[in-house]
């Protein structure tokens, strides 16, 4: 047939379509040490092509001023999920999802998420130091590495016989004083850090109050005074008895003298008469 030409071979035409990918993070699963992200990917230009993009993948990241953690999610053309572990409790992170095509980053508007991990458990306090002054206990300690929560408190408990005798809380400073305790008594001191929700590991020490030296001194003084008073009483009794003895001796001596004088003044005739009688 005239004017008709049969074309047996055609040349392949290559063309490129720039897909305007938009990442929308829908939700997150958060613990005190991990953050999970879930997102969808939209495109106006490549909405029909997206299911065919086998080389499209994603990378999740969470950044903070204290740490940087990153993980790669499973490849998924329509969206996906990822979970990042090993994060710090009670720390704010800026999390985002970055699309990649054929292992290369693809510019894409993304709505980042400011996410704070949940409250954790404080670390253990350090260097618990105590000193004793008679029946008063003073205790100090150094803070833990992290409180992992909104508050920075310290709680001290003093046990006696297994029961809590005193419990006190001090904000922002690990410094305690326990007064008017019993003398010569063993106590158990336990101190922890608290963030207002959880307490950290306990640091403890056994403390035994000293004997009451003041009472011993008072008793000794009282004993000495009582001994002196008793000695004075004994001396007075001795003096009175000695005086009485001397008085009695003087009376007897005077009686003898008087009797001698009377006998000496009697006439001899009278004496012989008395003797004969």
Secondary structure, 3 states (H helix, E strand, C coil): CCCCCCCCCCCCCCCCCCCCEEEEEEEEEECCCCEEEEEEEEECCCCCCHHHCCCEEEEEEEECCCCEEEEECCCCCCEEEEEECCCCCCCEEEEEEEEEECCEECCCEECCEEEECCCCCCCCCEEEEEEEECCEEEEEEECCCCCCCCCCEEEEEEEECCEEEEEEEEECCCEEEECCCCCCCEEEEEEEEECCCCECCCEEEEEECCCCHHHHHHHHHHHHHHHHHHHHHHHHHHHHHHHHHHHHHHHHHHHHHHHHHHHHHCCHHHHHHHHHC
